[in-house]
Amino acid sequence: MNRPKRGLRQSRGNDGLMLFAADSLNGAEFNEDTIIVGLVNNMPDAALRSTERQFSDLLSVASREQRVLLRLYSLPGLTRGESAGSYLAERYQPVDELWRSAIDGLIVTGTEPHAVNLADEPYWGNLTNLIEWTASHTISTIWSCLAAHALVLHVDELKRRRMAGKLAGVFTSARRGEHPITTDLPGRWCLPHSRYNDLPEDRLVTLGYSVLAHSRETGADLFVRGRGHSLDVCLQGHPEYEDDTLLREYRRDVGRYLAGESDEYPLIPCGYLDDHAVKLLECFRAKALRQRDVGLLAAFPVSEVERRLFARWRPTAAQIYSNWLSYLAESKRRLGRSRTAKN
């Protein structure tokens, strides 16, 4: 018996059809050239819907003429509130459904860590099962931020290291070498970062990863390695971020300081805002340091700063994901030709 479809919608015309959260497929919705991508969205409740939107919008732009179907999955072991739980039940499939699915590519997001050691997180066993599964059941998997750290820890026993402070902002990386994932990208590009931890680049190289983008500030920005039948694509940055994502994360961190949940006032994200926006945030900071009251957050100048935002990383982000979709499509065609030759 066919399962009912949940949350199915179209975002584009027939040339570049994008379908979301389809539980069943039929000939009217896809053909043999359709790329099926799974998204395992592990983000906390507050960022769950925005993260889904960020990736679906980015894939929609990156797909161009390629037909892509996006399926949404949730990982057990993550604490969820009632509202987020209901939303997941309505639009997402449990990860157990993934084991029985035929997908081409997978995107796995990070989440907000609660344990010093990732292996102590309550979802660790489920995440490592996913890591093992992708090696033989996907053409390629994108591991985003904490998910990339989890992959390297589980597969290579390389622990991430805590940085002196939070790396937050938009940073420029330099291209290293040639690879299908970086086709048509310039020699230098910028991407947002938002993290407290890093992976030592020299150890990644020793372990066999190819670092495709690097900078002094971010270290290994983008790195890849084949594992089993799949290509692992690891991003410590967040090309999927929207214009205001870093601003809203910064406001959240300010709120934690004002509420007494953090001892240090957060630094303004680097390379992200113009001088006027920085001045507005510096004025708010001076007031917050004098009057540490969570009620002050209502006066945070979100709208004034938002008007001065410009996500200059978006063309690069779209190209990276377009290259990834092309890699999936070409690999799928090649595998199809191989199967035909064997038959």
Backbone torsions as a table, in degrees:
resi	resn	phi	psi	omega
1	MET	NA	134.9	-179.1
2	ASN	-72.8	138.5	173.8
3	ARG	-75.1	147.5	177.4
4	PRO	-69.1	151.8	176.1
5	LYS	-80.4	143.1	176.9
6	ARG	-124.9	132.3	172.5
7	GLY	62.0	29.8	-178.8
8	LEU	-78.1	128.7	176.2
9	ARG	-152.4	159.5	177.7
10	GLN	-106.2	143.4	178.1
11	SER	-114.0	-14.2	-175.3
12	ARG	-140.9	178.2	176.0
13	GLY	-76.0	-177.0	-172.4
14	ASN	-65.4	-26.0	-177.9
15	ASP	-67.4	-34.0	-178.3
16	GLY	-134.3	57.4	-173.9
17	LEU	-65.1	132.9	174.2
18	MET	-122.6	122.3	179.1
19	LEU	-114.7	142.4	-176.7
20	PHE	-118.4	138.2	169.7
21	ALA	53.3	41.6	175.8
22	ALA	-82.8	128.4	-179.3
23	ASP	-87.2	-19.5	177.5
24	SER	-140.3	152.6	-176.7
25	LEU	-119.9	145.7	172.0
26	ASN	-143.4	172.3	-174.0
27	GLY	-60.5	-23.8	179.4
28	ALA	-73.5	-19.0	-174.4
29	GLU	-102.4	-25.0	-177.5
30	PHE	-154.5	165.5	173.4
31	ASN	-130.1	-174.2	-174.4
32	GLU	-65.9	-18.1	178.9
33	ASP	-89.9	-6.5	178.4
34	THR	-64.4	133.1	175.4
35	ILE	-92.6	124.4	179.7
36	ILE	-101.6	119.8	-177.2
37	VAL	-118.1	134.7	174.4
38	GLY	-103.4	144.7	174.5
39	LEU	-121.4	116.3	173.1
40	VAL	-96.9	101.7	-172.6
41	ASN	-94.5	104.9	-177.3
42	ASN	-101.5	6.2	-174.2
43	MET	-66.2	152.6	179.0
44	PRO	-60.1	164.6	-174.8
45	ASP	-51.0	-44.3	-175.1
46	ALA	-63.6	-26.5	-177.0
47	ALA	-111.0	4.6	-174.2
48	LEU	-60.7	-52.9	-175.7
49	ARG	-71.5	-39.7	-179.2
50	SER	-66.4	-35.6	178.1
51	THR	-66.9	-41.7	175.6
52	GLU	-58.3	-44.5	-179.8
53	ARG	-64.7	-42.2	-178.9
54	GLN	-59.3	-47.8	-177.9
55	PHE	-71.5	-40.1	-179.2
56	SER	-67.2	-39.9	177.8
57	ASP	-65.9	-41.7	-179.9
58	LEU	-64.3	-43.7	178.4
59	LEU	-64.8	-35.2	178.8
60	SER	-62.6	-42.7	177.3
61	VAL	-69.7	-42.8	-175.2
62	ALA	-71.7	-23.9	-174.8
63	SER	-68.4	-28.0	179.4
64	ARG	51.3	-115.6	-179.3
65	GLU	-90.6	-2.3	-178.4
66	GLN	-80.7	133.9	175.8
67	ARG	-80.6	125.5	-176.5
68	VAL	-130.4	137.1	174.0
69	LEU	-119.0	127.2	-177.9
70	LEU	-106.3	127.5	178.1
71	ARG	-115.8	138.2	-172.7
72	LEU	-105.8	133.6	-178.2
73	TYR	-132.0	149.2	177.2
74	SER	-119.1	144.7	-177.8
75	LEU	-100.6	128.8	177.0
76	PRO	-70.8	160.2	178.9
77	GLY	100.3	-9.2	177.8
78	LEU	-94.2	132.5	179.8
79	THR	-70.3	128.0	-178.6
80	ARG	-129.4	142.9	172.7
81	GLY	-80.6	175.7	-175.6
82	GLU	-63.3	-44.5	-177.6
83	SER	-64.6	-47.4	179.6
84	ALA	-65.7	-37.7	178.3
85	GLY	-61.3	-40.8	178.3
86	SER	-66.7	-39.9	179.5
87	TYR	-64.0	-42.8	178.8
88	LEU	-63.7	-41.3	-179.6
89	ALA	-63.3	-31.4	-177.5
90	GLU	-80.5	-39.2	-170.2
91	ARG	-113.4	-20.7	-172.6
92	TYR	-110.1	154.5	172.1
93	GLN	-103.7	145.6	174.9
94	PRO	-64.5	152.6	-174.7
95	VAL	-62.7	-22.0	176.5
96	ASP	-58.9	-29.9	177.5
97	GLU	-68.6	-25.9	-179.8
98	LEU	-65.0	-37.1	-177.5
99	TRP	-59.6	-25.8	-178.0
100	ARG	-103.0	9.0	-176.1
101	SER	-101.0	153.6	173.8
102	ALA	-106.4	103.4	179.2
103	ILE	-122.6	160.3	179.8
104	ASP	-95.7	-45.8	-178.4
105	GLY	-134.7	157.7	-179.2
106	LEU	-135.0	143.5	171.9
107	ILE	-118.3	127.8	179.7
108	VAL	-119.9	119.9	-179.3
109	THR	-85.9	165.5	170.9
110	GLY	-85.0	-169.6	174.4
111	THR	-153.3	175.7	179.9
112	GLU	-80.4	120.0	-176.8
113	PRO	-74.0	150.2	177.0
114	HIS	-120.6	-22.0	179.2
115	ALA	-106.1	149.1	177.5
116	VAL	-62.0	-43.0	178.9
117	ASN	-99.7	124.5	-178.7
118	LEU	-57.1	-33.8	-178.3
119	ALA	-66.4	-11.6	178.0
120	ASP	-93.1	-2.1	178.6
121	GLU	-69.1	144.0	-176.9
122	PRO	-63.8	-21.6	-179.7
123	TYR	-92.9	2.9	-170.5
124	TRP	-57.7	-45.3	-179.2
125	GLY	-60.5	-41.0	178.6
126	ASN	-68.3	-37.2	179.7
127	LEU	-68.7	-40.5	179.3
128	THR	-68.5	-33.5	173.3
129	ASN	-60.6	-40.5	178.2
130	LEU	-64.8	-43.4	179.0
131	ILE	-57.9	-46.1	-179.9
132	GLU	-63.8	-40.1	-176.2
133	TRP	-65.9	-38.5	-174.8
134	THR	-63.8	-28.3	-175.6
135	ALA	-61.5	-29.4	-176.9
136	SER	-118.7	-0.5	-175.5
137	HIS	-124.7	4.1	175.1
138	THR	-130.6	155.3	171.1
139	ILE	-75.7	-39.1	178.8
140	SER	-159.3	148.4	176.4
141	THR	-128.6	133.8	172.9
142	ILE	-94.9	125.0	178.5
143	TRP	-108.7	117.4	-173.8
144	SER	-100.1	122.5	172.0
145	CYS	51.3	-110.6	-177.6
146	LEU	-57.8	-34.0	178.4
147	ALA	-63.0	-37.1	176.0
148	ALA	-64.9	-40.7	177.3
149	HIS	-62.7	-39.7	179.8
150	ALA	-65.9	-42.0	178.4
151	LEU	-57.9	-50.7	-176.6
152	VAL	-66.1	-35.8	177.9
153	LEU	-66.0	-46.4	-176.4
154	HIS	-70.7	-44.6	-174.1
155	VAL	-80.1	-39.1	-171.7
156	ASP	-116.7	-2.0	-179.8
157	GLU	58.9	30.8	177.1
158	LEU	-99.1	115.8	-178.8
159	LYS	-83.1	142.0	173.6
160	ARG	-71.3	160.6	-178.6
161	ARG	-118.5	142.4	179.9
162	ARG	-76.1	131.9	177.7
163	MET	-86.0	167.8	-177.9
164	ALA	-63.0	-32.8	178.8
165	GLY	-153.0	179.7	-178.8
166	LYS	-72.7	133.4	173.2
167	LEU	-90.3	104.5	-176.9
168	ALA	-136.6	127.3	179.3
169	GLY	147.1	-166.6	178.8
170	VAL	-114.0	120.2	-172.2
171	PHE	-123.2	148.4	-179.5
172	THR	-93.9	132.1	177.7
173	SER	-117.0	153.0	178.0
174	ALA	-103.5	140.8	179.4
175	ARG	-71.5	143.3	176.8
176	ARG	-129.5	114.5	175.9
177	GLY	72.1	-175.9	-178.1
178	GLU	-113.8	141.1	178.4
179	HIS	-162.5	149.2	177.8
180	PRO	-55.1	-29.2	-178.7
181	ILE	-71.3	-22.5	-178.5
182	THR	-110.5	15.3	178.1
183	THR	-57.5	135.0	176.6
184	ASP	67.6	11.8	173.6
185	LEU	-87.7	150.4	179.3
186	PRO	-72.2	177.8	179.3
187	GLY	-68.5	-26.7	178.0
188	ARG	-138.3	144.5	177.1
189	TRP	-151.1	166.7	-178.6
190	CYS	-118.8	147.2	177.3
191	LEU	-143.8	150.0	175.6
192	PRO	-73.3	147.6	173.0
193	HIS	-132.4	148.9	177.9
194	SER	-157.1	89.7	-175.3
195	ARG	-162.1	161.6	178.1
196	TYR	-107.0	-10.1	-172.0
197	ASN	-125.0	161.3	-175.8
198	ASP	-145.9	158.6	174.0
199	LEU	-110.1	130.5	-178.6
200	PRO	-65.0	121.3	-174.3
201	GLU	-62.3	-39.6	-178.5
202	ASP	-62.3	-36.7	178.6
203	ARG	-70.6	-36.4	177.3
204	LEU	-60.8	-44.0	179.5
205	VAL	-62.9	-43.1	178.8
206	THR	-59.9	-36.4	-178.8
207	LEU	-78.4	-4.9	175.3
208	GLY	103.6	5.9	176.4
209	TYR	-78.3	144.5	173.5
210	SER	-97.8	117.1	178.9
211	VAL	-84.3	116.4	-175.3
212	LEU	-95.9	-18.5	178.2
213	ALA	-150.8	140.8	-172.3
214	HIS	-152.4	149.0	167.8
215	SER	-149.2	163.9	180.0
216	ARG	-63.6	-36.2	-177.0
217	GLU	-77.1	-39.7	-172.7
218	THR	-100.1	-14.1	-173.4
219	GLY	71.1	-139.5	179.3
220	ALA	-75.5	105.4	-175.4
221	ASP	-80.4	-43.4	-177.5
222	LEU	-139.1	124.7	-179.3
223	PHE	-145.7	151.1	-173.3
224	VAL	-136.6	158.4	171.8
225	ARG	-164.5	142.1	175.1
226	GLY	-76.9	143.4	178.2
227	ARG	-147.4	117.6	-174.9
228	GLY	63.8	-125.7	179.1
229	HIS	-98.3	7.8	-170.1
230	SER	-122.6	156.3	173.6
231	LEU	-103.8	119.7	174.2
232	ASP	-84.6	123.5	176.1
233	VAL	-112.6	115.4	-173.6
234	CYS	-110.5	129.3	178.9
235	LEU	-124.1	120.1	173.9
236	GLN	-84.9	-16.8	176.4
237	GLY	-96.1	-171.7	-174.8
238	HIS	-131.9	78.1	178.3
239	PRO	-62.9	-20.9	-178.9
240	GLU	-75.6	-11.5	-175.0
241	TYR	-58.4	142.9	172.9
242	GLU	-84.7	173.9	-177.1
243	ASP	-50.5	-45.3	-169.6
244	ASP	-99.5	6.1	-174.6
245	THR	-62.1	-46.4	179.8
246	LEU	-63.8	-36.5	179.1
247	LEU	-64.3	-43.2	-178.8
248	ARG	-70.0	-34.2	174.2
249	GLU	-65.8	-40.2	178.5
250	TYR	-63.2	-43.9	177.5
251	ARG	-61.1	-40.2	176.6
252	ARG	-59.4	-43.9	-179.6
253	ASP	-67.7	-35.7	174.7
254	VAL	-62.3	-43.2	178.7
255	GLY	-61.0	-36.5	178.1
256	ARG	-67.1	-37.0	175.9
257	TYR	-65.4	-47.4	-178.1
258	LEU	-64.0	-30.0	-180.0
259	ALA	-85.1	-1.4	-180.0
260	GLY	81.1	12.7	179.9
261	GLU	-85.6	-14.3	178.9
262	SER	-135.4	143.2	-176.9
263	ASP	-86.4	-18.6	-175.4
264	GLU	-118.2	136.7	175.2
265	TYR	-71.3	131.8	-175.2
266	PRO	-68.2	150.7	175.6
267	LEU	-77.9	146.2	176.7
268	ILE	-66.1	133.0	-180.0
269	PRO	-53.8	135.6	-176.6
270	CYS	-77.1	147.6	170.3
271	GLY	60.2	24.0	-170.9
272	TYR	-115.7	-33.2	-171.3
273	LEU	-120.8	154.7	174.4
274	ASP	-80.7	173.5	-173.9
275	ASP	-60.1	-38.5	-178.6
276	HIS	-65.5	-43.3	179.1
277	ALA	-64.4	-40.4	177.7
278	VAL	-61.7	-41.5	179.8
279	LYS	-62.5	-39.9	177.4
280	LEU	-61.0	-43.5	-178.5
281	LEU	-72.0	-32.8	176.4
282	GLU	-67.4	-37.3	176.8
283	CYS	-64.6	-41.1	178.7
284	PHE	-65.5	-39.7	179.9
285	ARG	-60.7	-44.5	-180.0
286	ALA	-59.3	-41.1	178.7
287	LYS	-67.6	-40.0	-178.5
288	ALA	-66.7	-35.8	178.7
289	LEU	-69.4	-29.9	177.4
290	ARG	-79.7	-35.0	-172.8
291	GLN	-130.3	83.2	-176.2
292	ARG	-80.0	88.4	-175.4
293	ASP	-140.1	125.5	-176.4
294	VAL	-61.3	-24.6	177.8
295	GLY	-64.2	-20.7	179.8
296	LEU	-67.3	-19.7	-177.2
297	LEU	-61.1	-25.7	179.2
298	ALA	-62.4	-22.6	-179.1
299	ALA	-95.6	5.8	178.8
300	PHE	-60.1	130.0	-170.5
301	PRO	-79.0	58.6	-177.1
302	VAL	-60.9	-53.9	-173.6
303	SER	-63.7	-38.4	-179.8
304	GLU	-64.8	-39.7	-178.9
305	VAL	-75.5	-38.7	-178.2
306	GLU	-55.8	-36.0	-177.8
307	ARG	-65.7	-13.9	-176.0
308	ARG	-109.8	12.3	-178.3
309	LEU	-90.4	145.8	175.2
310	PHE	-149.3	115.8	-176.4
311	ALA	-81.0	81.6	-175.1
312	ARG	-72.2	-7.8	178.4
313	TRP	-84.1	-10.1	-170.9
314	ARG	-61.6	-41.6	177.8
315	PRO	-60.3	-41.1	177.9
316	THR	-65.0	-43.3	179.4
317	ALA	-58.7	-45.1	-180.0
318	ALA	-63.5	-37.7	-179.5
319	GLN	-68.4	-40.6	178.0
320	ILE	-59.6	-47.5	-178.3
321	TYR	-73.0	-31.4	174.5
322	SER	-64.5	-41.5	176.7
323	ASN	-62.4	-39.8	179.5
324	TRP	-64.9	-43.6	177.8
325	LEU	-63.8	-38.8	176.8
326	SER	-64.1	-38.9	177.4
327	TYR	-61.9	-43.6	178.4
328	LEU	-62.3	-45.5	-177.1
329	ALA	-63.8	-46.9	-178.9
330	GLU	-65.7	-41.6	178.5
331	SER	-64.2	-39.5	178.8
332	LYS	-63.7	-42.8	177.5
333	ARG	-64.2	-41.9	-179.9
334	ARG	-64.5	-42.4	178.2
335	LEU	-65.1	-36.5	177.0
336	GLY	-64.9	-40.3	177.8
337	ARG	-65.9	-37.2	179.5
338	SER	-65.4	-42.4	179.7
339	ARG	-64.8	-40.0	179.6
340	THR	-63.1	-41.9	-179.3
341	ALA	-63.7	-39.0	-179.4
342	LYS	-68.2	-37.0	-178.7
343	ASN	-71.3	NA	NA
